[in-house]
Amino acid sequence: MKKTLIIISSILVLTANTFAASSKILMLRDNGPLRKANDSNGVEWAETVAAGTELELESSELVTKDLVTSSKTYPDVKFYKVNYNKNTYYVQESDAEPCDSASVLQSDALLFTRPTLSAFRNAVLETGTLVVADNSDTVTEFNSKFVKIYFYDTNDGLKRSRYVNSEKISSSEKDVKAIIILEKARNTENEDLKKELLDNAASMKTSSLISEYIQKQTAKILGVSSFSDDSIVPLEMSYVTKIVTNDGSKVNVRSLPGTAGEVIGQFESVDSPSVLVSMKTDESEEIDGVTASWYYVSEYDADEDTSVSGGIEGWIFGAFLEN
């Protein structure tokens, strides 16, 4: 599943039996379309807004309109009526969700179809996904607290509901704002503006997990290493070892230590090729639950007892080294 924006509905309890609907709605879909009514019972495209854009909700009641596109008209589509920049628009029900405030996933979150550990789905929503916590729909099981969420599935173009562990969610306004700024930087082509936005996101006093995430994403966006030069140290003595994986898959070789480094080659690990290791990072990184340093390796020729001239060389994650 691609990275998606999640929104969890939130309702304020006024009395035991009376609820007040949210006056806001957040766009779930990136480049989400806002539509204006035409002379008939239809709506047509007017403009788009970024995922996470806050709109004023005129009513929580859905209205039925004909969706008019350049190629086809779809009858009886459900919309929310909203206000944005002093204009009235219609937002498709599958693109947005009423809510009161946003939060953010501070670590990758497993999806559950029901609030129980046995209902695990083989899908993960990534760190940095925007969310809104629904404290009215939580269930605790074996010390795990589940929260219901609504999100836009970019694979199928549908809004879905699932449950996630509440510990994965941060409700800090600064965490949310920093993630929104980060995504804006990711999508801008102006390099000066990109760097300014990334600096702003990094300077905010976010939680430790979000701060670490922003640091790594900034390195990826700018194409630089997240490891400082002081962290890279030459080994007192180079040594030869082998490339290994659990399934014989290829291992990426990068221009810089860290996942921000450009992939410049690959080793066929199924043959467990030998490599010469000459440098490493003092600092480690966690990838898919495995923590290791990065190592600078060169393709090795055992017959000549030296590196292969013009062979593959660069940085690989330490989990793929035999020793």
TORBA-667355 format. One record per residue (C-alpha): residue number from 1; residue in one letter; z, x, y. Coordinates in nm, 2 decimals. Example, Ala and Ser with C-alpha at 12.3 -4.5 7.8 and 13.67 -1.06 7.14 Angstrom:
2
+-----+-----+--------+--------+--------+
|   n | res |      z |      x |      y |
+-----+-----+--------+--------+--------+
|   1 |   A |   0.78 |   1.23 |  -0.45 |
|   2 |   S |   0.71 |   1.37 |  -0.11 |
+-----+-----+--------+--------+--------+
//
This chain:
323
+-----+-----+--------+--------+--------+
|   n | res |      z |      x |      y |
+-----+-----+--------+--------+--------+
|   1 |   M |   0.00 |   0.00 |   0.00 |
|   2 |   K |  -0.09 |   0.13 |   0.34 |
|   3 |   K |   0.15 |   0.18 |   0.60 |
|   4 |   T |   0.23 |  -0.16 |   0.75 |
|   5 |   L |   0.43 |  -0.32 |   1.02 |
|   6 |   I |   0.72 |  -0.54 |   0.90 |
|   7 |   I |   0.88 |  -0.82 |   1.09 |
|   8 |   I |   1.19 |  -1.01 |   0.96 |
|   9 |   S |   1.25 |  -1.36 |   1.10 |
|  10 |   S |   1.58 |  -1.39 |   1.29 |
|  11 |   I |   1.76 |  -1.72 |   1.37 |
|  12 |   L |   2.07 |  -1.76 |   1.60 |
|  13 |   V |   2.33 |  -1.99 |   1.46 |
|  14 |   L |   2.46 |  -2.24 |   1.72 |
|  15 |   T |   2.66 |  -2.46 |   1.50 |
|  16 |   A |   2.71 |  -2.51 |   1.12 |
|  17 |   N |   2.40 |  -2.73 |   1.11 |
|  18 |   T |   2.21 |  -2.65 |   1.43 |
|  19 |   F |   1.98 |  -2.36 |   1.49 |
|  20 |   A |   1.79 |  -2.23 |   1.80 |
|  21 |   A |   1.44 |  -2.09 |   1.73 |
|  22 |   S |   1.34 |  -1.76 |   1.87 |
|  23 |   S |   1.16 |  -1.76 |   2.20 |
|  24 |   K |   0.96 |  -1.45 |   2.11 |
|  25 |   I |   0.71 |  -1.35 |   1.85 |
|  26 |   L |   0.60 |  -1.00 |   1.75 |
|  27 |   M |   0.25 |  -0.90 |   1.65 |
|  28 |   L |   0.25 |  -0.77 |   1.29 |
|  29 |   R |  -0.11 |  -0.67 |   1.27 |
|  30 |   D |  -0.24 |  -0.35 |   1.44 |
|  31 |   N |  -0.51 |  -0.44 |   1.69 |
|  32 |   G |  -0.39 |  -0.80 |   1.64 |
|  33 |   P |  -0.63 |  -1.06 |   1.80 |
|  34 |   L |  -0.52 |  -1.29 |   2.07 |
|  35 |   R |  -0.75 |  -1.60 |   2.10 |
|  36 |   K |  -0.82 |  -1.85 |   2.37 |
|  37 |   A |  -0.91 |  -2.22 |   2.32 |
|  38 |   N |  -1.27 |  -2.33 |   2.36 |
|  39 |   D |  -1.40 |  -2.67 |   2.47 |
|  40 |   S |  -1.37 |  -2.82 |   2.13 |
|  41 |   N |  -1.07 |  -2.78 |   1.88 |
|  42 |   G |  -1.15 |  -2.42 |   1.82 |
|  43 |   V |  -1.02 |  -2.08 |   1.94 |
|  44 |   E |  -1.22 |  -1.76 |   2.00 |
|  45 |   W |  -1.13 |  -1.40 |   2.03 |
|  46 |   A |  -1.01 |  -1.29 |   2.37 |
|  47 |   E |  -0.84 |  -0.95 |   2.33 |
|  48 |   T |  -0.63 |  -0.74 |   2.10 |
|  49 |   V |  -0.28 |  -0.60 |   2.12 |
|  50 |   A |  -0.10 |  -0.32 |   1.92 |
|  51 |   A |   0.13 |  -0.39 |   1.63 |
|  52 |   G |   0.48 |  -0.45 |   1.77 |
|  53 |   T |   0.37 |  -0.61 |   2.09 |
|  54 |   E |   0.62 |  -0.87 |   2.21 |
|  55 |   L |   0.47 |  -1.21 |   2.30 |
|  56 |   E |   0.64 |  -1.52 |   2.46 |
|  57 |   L |   0.65 |  -1.80 |   2.21 |
|  58 |   E |   0.58 |  -2.14 |   2.37 |
|  59 |   S |   0.69 |  -2.33 |   2.06 |
|  60 |   S |   0.79 |  -2.24 |   1.70 |
|  61 |   E |   0.57 |  -2.53 |   1.58 |
|  62 |   L |   0.24 |  -2.43 |   1.43 |
|  63 |   V |  -0.08 |  -2.59 |   1.56 |
|  64 |   T |  -0.40 |  -2.63 |   1.37 |
|  65 |   K |  -0.73 |  -2.51 |   1.52 |
|  66 |   D |  -1.07 |  -2.41 |   1.41 |
|  67 |   L |  -1.11 |  -2.03 |   1.40 |
|  68 |   V |  -1.45 |  -1.94 |   1.56 |
|  69 |   T |  -1.60 |  -1.60 |   1.48 |
|  70 |   S |  -1.94 |  -1.45 |   1.55 |
|  71 |   S |  -2.05 |  -1.52 |   1.19 |
|  72 |   K |  -1.85 |  -1.83 |   1.08 |
|  73 |   T |  -1.61 |  -2.11 |   1.18 |
|  74 |   Y |  -1.30 |  -2.15 |   0.96 |
|  75 |   P |  -1.15 |  -2.50 |   0.99 |
|  76 |   D |  -0.78 |  -2.59 |   1.00 |
|  77 |   V |  -0.63 |  -2.25 |   1.06 |
|  78 |   K |  -0.27 |  -2.24 |   1.17 |
|  79 |   F |  -0.17 |  -2.07 |   1.50 |
|  80 |   Y |   0.12 |  -2.01 |   1.73 |
|  81 |   K |   0.08 |  -2.08 |   2.10 |
|  82 |   V |   0.20 |  -1.79 |   2.30 |
|  83 |   N |   0.20 |  -1.64 |   2.66 |
|  84 |   Y |   0.11 |  -1.28 |   2.73 |
|  85 |   N |   0.05 |  -1.13 |   3.07 |
|  86 |   K |   0.07 |  -1.47 |   3.23 |
|  87 |   N |  -0.22 |  -1.60 |   3.00 |
|  88 |   T |  -0.20 |  -1.86 |   2.72 |
|  89 |   Y |  -0.33 |  -1.75 |   2.38 |
|  90 |   Y |  -0.32 |  -1.85 |   2.02 |
|  91 |   V |  -0.20 |  -1.61 |   1.75 |
|  92 |   Q |  -0.29 |  -1.67 |   1.39 |
|  93 |   E |   0.02 |  -1.74 |   1.18 |
|  94 |   S |  -0.07 |  -1.47 |   0.93 |
|  95 |   D |  -0.07 |  -1.20 |   1.20 |
|  96 |   A |   0.27 |  -1.25 |   1.37 |
|  97 |   E |   0.62 |  -1.37 |   1.31 |
|  98 |   P |   0.88 |  -1.53 |   1.54 |
|  99 |   C |   1.19 |  -1.31 |   1.59 |
| 100 |   D |   1.46 |  -1.20 |   1.83 |
| 101 |   S |   1.46 |  -0.82 |   1.80 |
| 102 |   A |   1.30 |  -0.54 |   1.61 |
| 103 |   S |   1.44 |  -0.27 |   1.39 |
| 104 |   V |   1.28 |   0.02 |   1.20 |
| 105 |   L |   1.28 |   0.16 |   0.85 |
| 106 |   Q |   1.47 |   0.49 |   0.87 |
| 107 |   S |   1.36 |   0.59 |   0.52 |
| 108 |   D |   1.11 |   0.48 |   0.26 |
| 109 |   A |   1.21 |   0.14 |   0.12 |
| 110 |   L |   1.13 |  -0.01 |  -0.22 |
| 111 |   L |   1.01 |  -0.37 |  -0.22 |
| 112 |   F |   1.18 |  -0.64 |  -0.43 |
| 113 |   T |   1.04 |  -0.99 |  -0.49 |
| 114 |   R |   1.39 |  -1.13 |  -0.51 |
| 115 |   P |   1.73 |  -1.00 |  -0.39 |
| 116 |   T |   1.81 |  -0.83 |  -0.72 |
| 117 |   L |   1.75 |  -0.48 |  -0.86 |
| 118 |   S |   1.56 |  -0.62 |  -1.16 |
| 119 |   A |   1.29 |  -0.76 |  -0.92 |
| 120 |   F |   1.16 |  -0.42 |  -0.82 |
| 121 |   R |   0.79 |  -0.41 |  -0.72 |
| 122 |   N |   0.58 |  -0.09 |  -0.76 |
| 123 |   A |   0.54 |  -0.06 |  -0.39 |
| 124 |   V |   0.71 |   0.12 |  -0.10 |
| 125 |   L |   0.71 |   0.06 |   0.27 |
| 126 |   E |   0.72 |   0.39 |   0.46 |
| 127 |   T |   0.97 |   0.54 |   0.70 |
| 128 |   G |   0.88 |   0.44 |   1.06 |
| 129 |   T |   0.77 |   0.08 |   0.98 |
| 130 |   L |   0.89 |  -0.16 |   1.24 |
| 131 |   V |   1.12 |  -0.44 |   1.12 |
| 132 |   V |   1.34 |  -0.72 |   1.25 |
| 133 |   A |   1.66 |  -0.77 |   1.05 |
| 134 |   D |   1.74 |  -1.12 |   0.92 |
| 135 |   N |   2.11 |  -1.13 |   0.87 |
| 136 |   S |   2.09 |  -1.50 |   0.77 |
| 137 |   D |   1.92 |  -1.41 |   0.44 |
| 138 |   T |   2.11 |  -1.13 |   0.27 |
| 139 |   V |   2.24 |  -1.09 |  -0.09 |
| 140 |   T |   2.47 |  -0.82 |  -0.23 |
| 141 |   E |   2.44 |  -0.71 |  -0.59 |
| 142 |   F |   2.62 |  -0.40 |  -0.74 |
| 143 |   N |   2.69 |  -0.27 |  -0.39 |
| 144 |   S |   2.33 |  -0.31 |  -0.29 |
| 145 |   K |   2.27 |  -0.54 |   0.01 |
| 146 |   F |   1.92 |  -0.69 |   0.02 |
| 147 |   V |   1.76 |  -0.83 |   0.33 |
| 148 |   K |   1.45 |  -1.06 |   0.33 |
| 149 |   I |   1.15 |  -0.93 |   0.54 |
| 150 |   Y |   0.81 |  -1.05 |   0.64 |
| 151 |   F |   0.53 |  -0.80 |   0.67 |
| 152 |   Y |   0.15 |  -0.77 |   0.71 |
| 153 |   D |  -0.01 |  -0.64 |   0.40 |
| 154 |   T |  -0.31 |  -0.44 |   0.53 |
| 155 |   N |  -0.46 |  -0.42 |   0.18 |
| 156 |   D |  -0.51 |  -0.80 |   0.15 |
| 157 |   G |  -0.48 |  -0.90 |   0.52 |
| 158 |   L |  -0.19 |  -1.14 |   0.44 |
| 159 |   K |   0.16 |  -1.18 |   0.56 |
| 160 |   R |   0.40 |  -1.15 |   0.28 |
| 161 |   S |   0.78 |  -1.17 |   0.23 |
| 162 |   R |   0.99 |  -0.93 |   0.02 |
| 163 |   Y |   1.34 |  -0.79 |   0.01 |
| 164 |   V |   1.46 |  -0.44 |   0.09 |
| 165 |   N |   1.79 |  -0.25 |   0.08 |
| 166 |   S |   1.97 |  -0.30 |   0.42 |
| 167 |   E |   2.07 |   0.07 |   0.43 |
| 168 |   K |   1.70 |   0.15 |   0.49 |
| 169 |   I |   1.70 |  -0.04 |   0.82 |
| 170 |   S |   1.81 |   0.09 |   1.16 |
| 171 |   S |   1.87 |  -0.16 |   1.44 |
| 172 |   S |   1.90 |   0.10 |   1.71 |
| 173 |   E |   1.69 |   0.01 |   2.02 |
| 174 |   K |   1.62 |   0.38 |   2.08 |
| 175 |   D |   1.50 |   0.43 |   1.72 |
| 176 |   V |   1.26 |   0.13 |   1.76 |
| 177 |   K |   1.13 |   0.25 |   2.10 |
| 178 |   A |   1.08 |   0.60 |   1.98 |
| 179 |   I |   0.87 |   0.48 |   1.68 |
| 180 |   I |   0.66 |   0.26 |   1.91 |
| 181 |   I |   0.59 |   0.56 |   2.14 |
| 182 |   L |   0.51 |   0.78 |   1.84 |
| 183 |   E |   0.25 |   0.53 |   1.71 |
| 184 |   K |   0.10 |   0.50 |   2.06 |
| 185 |   A |   0.06 |   0.88 |   2.07 |
| 186 |   R |  -0.09 |   0.87 |   1.72 |
| 187 |   N |  -0.36 |   0.63 |   1.84 |
| 188 |   T |  -0.45 |   0.79 |   2.17 |
| 189 |   E |  -0.74 |   1.03 |   2.20 |
| 190 |   N |  -0.62 |   1.18 |   2.54 |
| 191 |   E |  -0.46 |   1.51 |   2.43 |
| 192 |   D |  -0.24 |   1.54 |   2.75 |
| 193 |   L |  -0.12 |   1.18 |   2.71 |
| 194 |   K |  -0.06 |   1.24 |   2.34 |
| 195 |   K |   0.16 |   1.54 |   2.40 |
| 196 |   E |   0.35 |   1.36 |   2.68 |
| 197 |   L |   0.42 |   1.06 |   2.45 |
| 198 |   L |   0.53 |   1.28 |   2.17 |
| 199 |   D |   0.77 |   1.47 |   2.40 |
| 200 |   N |   0.91 |   1.14 |   2.52 |
| 201 |   A |   0.97 |   1.02 |   2.16 |
| 202 |   A |   1.13 |   1.35 |   2.06 |
| 203 |   S |   1.36 |   1.35 |   2.37 |
| 204 |   M |   1.52 |   1.02 |   2.29 |
| 205 |   K |   1.87 |   1.01 |   2.13 |
| 206 |   T |   1.76 |   0.86 |   1.80 |
| 207 |   S |   1.94 |   0.86 |   1.47 |
| 208 |   S |   1.92 |   1.18 |   1.26 |
| 209 |   L |   1.68 |   1.03 |   1.01 |
| 210 |   I |   1.44 |   0.90 |   1.27 |
| 211 |   S |   1.46 |   1.22 |   1.47 |
| 212 |   E |   1.36 |   1.42 |   1.15 |
| 213 |   Y |   1.08 |   1.17 |   1.09 |
| 214 |   I |   0.95 |   1.21 |   1.45 |
| 215 |   Q |   0.96 |   1.59 |   1.42 |
| 216 |   K |   0.75 |   1.59 |   1.10 |
| 217 |   Q |   0.51 |   1.33 |   1.23 |
| 218 |   T |   0.47 |   1.52 |   1.56 |
| 219 |   A |   0.37 |   1.83 |   1.36 |
| 220 |   K |   0.11 |   1.63 |   1.17 |
| 221 |   I |  -0.03 |   1.48 |   1.48 |
| 222 |   L |  -0.06 |   1.81 |   1.66 |
| 223 |   G |  -0.16 |   2.00 |   1.35 |
| 224 |   V |   0.12 |   2.25 |   1.38 |
| 225 |   S |   0.39 |   2.36 |   1.14 |
| 226 |   S |   0.72 |   2.19 |   1.15 |
| 227 |   F |   0.88 |   2.52 |   1.05 |
| 228 |   S |   0.96 |   2.77 |   1.32 |
| 229 |   D |   0.83 |   3.13 |   1.31 |
| 230 |   D |   1.19 |   3.25 |   1.26 |
| 231 |   S |   1.20 |   3.05 |   0.94 |
| 232 |   I |   0.91 |   3.23 |   0.78 |
| 233 |   V |   1.02 |   3.56 |   0.61 |
| 234 |   P |   0.83 |   3.81 |   0.40 |
| 235 |   L |   0.97 |   3.89 |   0.06 |
| 236 |   E |   1.11 |   4.23 |   0.00 |
| 237 |   M |   0.89 |   4.25 |  -0.31 |
| 238 |   S |   0.60 |   4.03 |  -0.39 |
| 239 |   Y |   0.60 |   3.88 |  -0.74 |
| 240 |   V |   0.36 |   3.70 |  -0.97 |
| 241 |   T |   0.42 |   3.35 |  -1.10 |
| 242 |   K |   0.22 |   3.04 |  -1.22 |
| 243 |   I |   0.12 |   2.71 |  -1.06 |
| 244 |   V |   0.26 |   2.42 |  -1.27 |
| 245 |   T |   0.28 |   2.04 |  -1.24 |
| 246 |   N |   0.40 |   1.76 |  -1.47 |
| 247 |   D |   0.06 |   1.61 |  -1.51 |
| 248 |   G |  -0.18 |   1.89 |  -1.46 |
| 249 |   S |  -0.30 |   1.76 |  -1.12 |
| 250 |   K |  -0.44 |   1.98 |  -0.85 |
| 251 |   V |  -0.21 |   2.15 |  -0.60 |
| 252 |   N |  -0.29 |   2.16 |  -0.23 |
| 253 |   V |  -0.30 |   2.49 |  -0.05 |
| 254 |   R |  -0.23 |   2.46 |   0.32 |
| 255 |   S |  -0.30 |   2.67 |   0.63 |
| 256 |   L |   0.06 |   2.63 |   0.75 |
| 257 |   P |   0.40 |   2.56 |   0.57 |
| 258 |   G |   0.47 |   2.19 |   0.56 |
| 259 |   T |   0.26 |   1.88 |   0.51 |
| 260 |   A |   0.13 |   1.91 |   0.86 |
| 261 |   G |  -0.08 |   2.22 |   0.75 |
| 262 |   E |  -0.45 |   2.16 |   0.69 |
| 263 |   V |  -0.55 |   2.16 |   0.32 |
| 264 |   I |  -0.77 |   2.47 |   0.28 |
| 265 |   G |  -0.80 |   2.48 |  -0.09 |
| 266 |   Q |  -0.66 |   2.36 |  -0.43 |
| 267 |   F |  -0.54 |   2.52 |  -0.75 |
| 268 |   E |  -0.63 |   2.36 |  -1.08 |
| 269 |   S |  -0.28 |   2.35 |  -1.22 |
| 270 |   V |  -0.39 |   2.22 |  -1.56 |
| 271 |   D |  -0.47 |   2.59 |  -1.64 |
| 272 |   S |  -0.15 |   2.72 |  -1.49 |
| 273 |   P |  -0.32 |   2.99 |  -1.28 |
| 274 |   S |  -0.13 |   3.29 |  -1.17 |
| 275 |   V |  -0.06 |   3.36 |  -0.80 |
| 276 |   L |   0.10 |   3.64 |  -0.60 |
| 277 |   V |   0.39 |   3.52 |  -0.38 |
| 278 |   S |   0.45 |   3.72 |  -0.06 |
| 279 |   M |   0.63 |   3.50 |   0.19 |
| 280 |   K |   0.86 |   3.19 |   0.20 |
| 281 |   T |   1.04 |   2.96 |   0.45 |
| 282 |   D |   1.42 |   2.99 |   0.48 |
| 283 |   E |   1.43 |   2.62 |   0.55 |
| 284 |   S |   1.34 |   2.36 |   0.28 |
| 285 |   E |   1.17 |   2.03 |   0.29 |
| 286 |   E |   1.22 |   1.71 |   0.08 |
| 287 |   I |   0.90 |   1.56 |  -0.06 |
| 288 |   D |   0.91 |   1.27 |  -0.30 |
| 289 |   G |   1.28 |   1.33 |  -0.37 |
| 290 |   V |   1.23 |   1.70 |  -0.44 |
| 291 |   T |   1.37 |   1.97 |  -0.21 |
| 292 |   A |   1.21 |   2.31 |  -0.19 |
| 293 |   S |   1.09 |   2.59 |   0.04 |
| 294 |   W |   0.73 |   2.66 |   0.11 |
| 295 |   Y |   0.57 |   2.98 |  -0.03 |
| 296 |   Y |   0.27 |   3.18 |   0.07 |
| 297 |   V |   0.06 |   3.26 |  -0.23 |
| 298 |   S |  -0.27 |   3.44 |  -0.31 |
| 299 |   E |  -0.50 |   3.39 |  -0.61 |
| 300 |   Y |  -0.41 |   3.66 |  -0.86 |
| 301 |   D |  -0.64 |   3.87 |  -1.09 |
| 302 |   A |  -0.42 |   3.98 |  -1.39 |
| 303 |   D |  -0.69 |   4.23 |  -1.51 |
| 304 |   E |  -0.70 |   4.41 |  -1.17 |
| 305 |   D |  -0.33 |   4.34 |  -1.10 |
| 306 |   T |  -0.41 |   4.24 |  -0.74 |
| 307 |   S |  -0.51 |   3.95 |  -0.53 |
| 308 |   V |  -0.86 |   3.81 |  -0.58 |
| 309 |   S |  -1.08 |   3.92 |  -0.29 |
| 310 |   G |  -1.20 |   3.61 |  -0.11 |
| 311 |   G |  -0.98 |   3.39 |  -0.34 |
| 312 |   I |  -0.76 |   3.10 |  -0.25 |
| 313 |   E |  -0.46 |   3.18 |  -0.04 |
| 314 |   G |  -0.22 |   2.98 |   0.17 |
| 315 |   W |   0.11 |   2.78 |   0.16 |
| 316 |   I |   0.22 |   2.56 |  -0.12 |
| 317 |   F |   0.53 |   2.36 |  -0.19 |
| 318 |   G |   0.78 |   2.55 |  -0.40 |
| 319 |   A |   0.82 |   2.27 |  -0.65 |
| 320 |   F |   0.47 |   2.37 |  -0.79 |
| 321 |   L |   0.58 |   2.73 |  -0.87 |
| 322 |   E |   0.71 |   2.82 |  -1.22 |
| 323 |   N |   0.97 |   3.05 |  -1.07 |
+-----+-----+--------+--------+--------+
//
